[in-house]
Amino acid sequence: MKAKISINGYTGTVFQDEDGTYIGIIDRLPGCSSIGDTLAEAYEELYDALYSWIESANNAGNLIPAPDEIVLH
């Protein structure tokens, strides 16, 4: 099982590993990933990981890649 997702404009993938664990990855942000026992848990953890990644990059003065799409709220 593999699903493409979008979190606030950043595209990612959530898939189930051989052992049944769900893994989430944001494509444009190296190292931005999550693990969960369920698809929902992996997605929620990936949401948190995305914001932690952006906050850490910002605090370090690193470049933050633009989202893949613009999300209007």
Secondary structure, 3 states (H helix, E strand, C coil): CEEEEEECCEEEEEEECCCCCEEEEECCCCCCEEEECCHHHHHHHHHHHHHHHHHHHHHHCCCCCCCCCCCCC
